Each structure stands twice: as C-alpha cells, then as structure tokens.
Amino acid sequence: MSRWRQVVRGYFGRGVHPHEMAFSLTMPLRRLILSPEALADRLHLAPTFRVLELGPGPGFFSAEVARRVPEGHLALADLQWGMLRRARARLAGERSRIRFSQADGQSLPFGSASFDVVFLVAVLGEIPDPAACLQEIMRVLRPGGLFSNTEQPGDPDRLTPSALRSLTAEAGFRFVQQFGRGPNYTANFRKPEQSPSPICARPGRQEGPLTGPPWRPGPWGWWARCEASRGIVPRARGGNRAST
Ligand SMILES: C[S@@+](CC[C@H](N)C(=O)[O-])C[C@H]1O[C@@H](n2cnc3c(N)ncnc32)[C@H](O)[C@@H]1O
C-alpha cells in the first residue's frame, strides 16, 4: 500500500495519527473545542513542576504548559519523530525548558517518580496496550502526582469516561475530578501517596519487606501484615509475625 493510502487510512480510521496530517491538530478553530489555556488550568501547575506530555503531536497544548512551569521543565515524548520535529519548530521560543524524546508510551525512558504531572490529549486510545501505558505513567509519577487524560470529539480512538475510569482504577489511580462532558472531557487522577506494599498487592506470596521464617495469616490475616510492612503497626520481635 502506498504511504499516502496508509496516511488517509490512519487519519480516518483507528490507530496512530499520521504525522503527515499534523496540520489538522494545529488549526486555530480547535481552540473552540478546548484552548491550551483552558487545558493548562485543569492541570493545577506550579512554577517548579516537572511535567510530561505523552503524545504531544505538533505541540498544540505544549507551549502554554511550558510557560506555566518557568522554574521546572516540560518533557515531550511521542512515538513519531515527524510529530516531534513539528513540535520543535512550533515551540522555538520555549525550547530551553522543553525536552524532546522519541518514545513508546508503553515503555517510557524516564526514571521512577520523575514527574509531578503527566498529561495526554487524544492519545491513550491509540496505544495498543493502554494498561501497560498506565503502569508506566504510574511509575514515572511521584507519589501524589497528577495524571490528566483529555479526550476530544472526532477522534476515532476516543475513550469513554467509564472505560477510562475502569482502566485507571485497575492501574491503581484515584479519581479526582472531571471537566467537560460527552466526547469532550478531561479526567484527573492522582497516584496514591503510599503505594500498596508488594505483599498487599499479591496476597499469598512470601516475599516482601519482612524477613524471617515463613508466616501464616492469623485471625487478623493480611491486614496486619500489610500495615506492619508500611510501619503502621509495629512488627513483632524476633520474627516476621505482625503485632495485632
Ligand atoms: C491524535 S494525536 C494527538 C496529539 C496531541 N496530543 C494533540 O491533541 O494535539 C496522537 C499522538 O499520540 C502519539 N502516539 C500514538 N501512539 C503512541 C505511543 N504508543 N507512544 C507515544 N505516542 C504515541 C501519536 O504519534 C500522535 O502524535
């Protein structure tokens, strides 16, 4: 199939938005659906924040977000170089605080807890394994950090609010608020301040922060062991049995 056929199919059908059609994402009329200022207001940004925009395309929303973190930085990660090239050209005035990375959202090239905010606009539905992407977002966010997902009308890959809520709940995010309605909305979630310990997440397994002889759940069951592993309930002396 010729490249242009692929482009037209990619544009009107499901899957990755082709970079050759990036112009459709920067049309000024798009501001009527959601302006960059309105989106940035929804992200609760502070001047020092480290922000990741996954799938920025040609950067329709990016310049406004970069302007709001004058002492922090904005990382742009997109699957397609063609999109990042266009974003670089568009963001020439803000480049000192913007980092560009070609990356797949299912495997992000950033350290754990390296961002205060991660946001996506019309991207999650294009990713083949959105659950894997949400796990990566959870990893790169600091505890208590904000994950914001916006969907827009006309996008064949758009996720409904309920589909998004169940995916994010599975990944361990806490729902905070929703702006907008119907096909045009932003939903915000937080990474919990304290992640569940590996033991809480996988009951029945022995490995975890406590060491010692094998432990068998007593009447207080897994609750005591989870609380002890987080330091909420003191550990029993001389073994890994949690004090109840
Ligand atoms: C519909 S465009 C939206 C662009 C931008 N967020 C906007 O609203 O103008 C989707 C973007 O997500 C990117 N994308 C798709 N799959 C991706 C993946 N697995 N990892 C990273 N970016 C991806 C595409 O390259 C494209 O730039």
The ligand as an SDF file (V2000), in Angstrom:
LIG
                    3D

 27 29  0  0  0  0  0  0  0  0999 V2000
   -4.3200   12.3080   17.8420 C   0  0  0  0  0  0  0  0  0  0  0  0
   -2.6580   12.7480   18.1000 S   0  0  0  0  0  0  0  0  0  0  0  0
   -2.8370   13.9500   19.4190 C   0  0  0  0  0  0  0  0  0  0  0  0
   -1.6710   14.8980   19.5150 C   0  0  0  0  0  0  0  0  0  0  0  0
   -1.7980   15.9520   20.6240 C   0  0  0  0  0  0  0  0  0  0  0  0
   -1.9180   15.3480   21.9050 N   0  0  0  0  0  0  0  0  0  0  0  0
   -2.9530   16.8610   20.3610 C   0  0  0  0  0  0  0  0  0  0  0  0
   -4.0080   16.6800   20.9670 O   0  0  0  0  0  0  0  0  0  0  0  0
   -2.8060   17.7480   19.5160 O   0  0  0  0  0  0  0  0  0  0  0  0
   -1.9730   11.3460   18.9500 C   0  0  0  0  0  0  0  0  0  0  0  0
   -0.4890   11.4350   19.2080 C   0  0  0  0  0  0  0  0  0  0  0  0
   -0.0950   10.3180   20.0190 O   0  0  0  0  0  0  0  0  0  0  0  0
    1.0920    9.7690   19.5010 C   0  0  0  0  0  0  0  0  0  0  0  0
    1.1660    8.3470   19.8650 N   0  0  0  0  0  0  0  0  0  0  0  0
    0.3990    7.3340   19.3810 C   0  0  0  0  0  0  0  0  0  0  0  0
    0.7710    6.1700   19.9350 N   0  0  0  0  0  0  0  0  0  0  0  0
    1.7900    6.4490   20.7950 C   0  0  0  0  0  0  0  0  0  0  0  0
    2.6010    5.6460   21.6550 C   0  0  0  0  0  0  0  0  0  0  0  0
    2.4540    4.3060   21.7350 N   0  0  0  0  0  0  0  0  0  0  0  0
    3.5650    6.2600   22.3760 N   0  0  0  0  0  0  0  0  0  0  0  0
    3.7390    7.6070   22.2940 C   0  0  0  0  0  0  0  0  0  0  0  0
    2.9970    8.4120   21.4950 N   0  0  0  0  0  0  0  0  0  0  0  0
    2.0330    7.8320   20.7460 C   0  0  0  0  0  0  0  0  0  0  0  0
    0.9980    9.9920   18.0150 C   0  0  0  0  0  0  0  0  0  0  0  0
    2.2560    9.9270   17.4000 O   0  0  0  0  0  0  0  0  0  0  0  0
    0.3590   11.3740   17.9580 C   0  0  0  0  0  0  0  0  0  0  0  0
    1.3260   12.3860   17.9880 O   0  0  0  0  0  0  0  0  0  0  0  0
  1  2  1  0
  2  3  1  0
  2 10  1  0
  3  4  1  0
  4  5  1  0
  5  6  1  0
  5  7  1  0
  7  8  2  0
  7  9  1  0
 10 11  1  0
 11 12  1  0
 11 26  1  0
 12 13  1  0
 13 14  1  0
 13 24  1  0
 14 15  1  0
 14 23  1  0
 15 16  2  0
 16 17  1  0
 17 18  1  0
 17 23  2  0
 18 19  1  0
 18 20  2  0
 20 21  1  0
 21 22  2  0
 22 23  1  0
 24 25  1  0
 24 26  1  0
 26 27  1  0
M  CHG  2   2   1   9  -1
M  END
$$$$
